[in-house]
Amino acid sequence: MNGSYYQNPTFPGAKENVGFNGNFTQTTPPGNISYNKDYDMEQSYIENILRLNRGKKANAYVSYPDSVEWRDKIYSGIIEQAGKDHLIMSDPSTGKWYLIRIIYLNYVEFDEPINYNYPYATN
């Protein structure tokens, strides 16, 4: 399909696991590795840290690299929600709500200490 320009990666000991017919053969990594699927409750990702700080006033510094008008922007307001790919903030002074894509987020600034006591699961 792509000629010989792009080569599919090969991994030692791995079977051919992808075919154009839709059949997949899953290979397992070597060694005694266990993967926990409950990432939302155990990983220290930015969206989880933002969730721990819901209700706090913050400034979100965002850059839109392809925009001439909105190259860099600061959103000020209250953190309402956060997800893997988005941040929702509200500005009580204007009544506006913002849905910000995390991919454009540079950093978040708080005027008070942030919560980072993450409730890691104990298995």
N, C-alpha and C positions, 0 to 999 in steps of 0.2 A: 504494500500500500504506500509506504513512504520510500520505496527504493532501498538503497543501501546507505542513505545519509544518516538516518537515526538508527542506532543499533539498540536492540532490547538488552537490558542488563542481564547478566548471568551471575548467579551466586553459587559458590561451591556447595555441593551436596543437595542443591535444590532441584526438584523436578520441574519440568516445563509446566507451569501452572495456569497459563492463560491461553485460550484459544479463541479464534474468531467465531467458533460455533457456539459459544456461550457456556461451554463446559469448563468448570474450574476444579482443580485439584488443590486442596489446601495443604501446604507444607508447614511443619512446625519448626520453630527455631531449635537449634541444638542446645543441649544442656538442660538443667532443671530450672527453667524460667517460668514464673507464674505472673500473669497479667491480671490486674484488677480493673474491671470495667467501670467502677464507680468513681470516675475522674472528678466529677463535680464536687464531691465531698472530701477528696484526698489531695488534690493537686493545688498548688499555690499559683493559680493562673490569675491574670489581672481581673477578669470578670468576677472571680470569686472574692477577691479583695475589695472590689467595688461593691459587691453585694453586702459584704460585712460592714460597709460604711454608708448604707442607705439612710437617707434622711439628713445627711451632712451637706453643708454648703461647700462647693468646690469650684475650681476653675479647670476646665478641660481644654488643653492646648492641642489643636488639630491642624494638620496640614493637608491640603488638597493639591498634590503635585501637578495635576493636569489643568488646573484652573488659573486663569489670569486674575480674575476679580477676587477670588477667595483663596488665595495661596495659603495664608496662615490666618487662623481664626481662634478666638478664645470664647468658649461658652461658659457663662457663669450661672450657677443655680444650685438646685438641690438634686442630689443623686436619687433617682426614683427606682430604677431597675437596671440590671446589667445582664447580658447574655454572652454567649461565646463570640458573637460577632457584632454586638451593639451595646450602646449605653443610652439610657433614657434619663434626661435631666429636665427639670422644670425651673423656670425663672419666676419667682413670686412677684417681683417688681413689675414685670411686664405681662405676666399671665401666659407666656409662651412656653411650649414644651418642645424639646429637641430630641430627635432620634439620631444618634451619632454612630457611624460605623467604626468599630474598634480598629479596623485596618488603618484608619486615618489618624488615630489618637497617638499623640507623642507622649504626653504625660498628664497627670492630674495633680493639682496643687490644692492643699487643704489649709485652712487657717487654724486648725485645731489638730490634736493628735489623732491619728487614724487607728482603727481597729485592725489588728493583724494577728490576733489570737485565734488562729484557725483551728476549728474543731476536727483534727485529723481522726479518722476512724482507727480503732485499735482492733486488729484481727489476730 
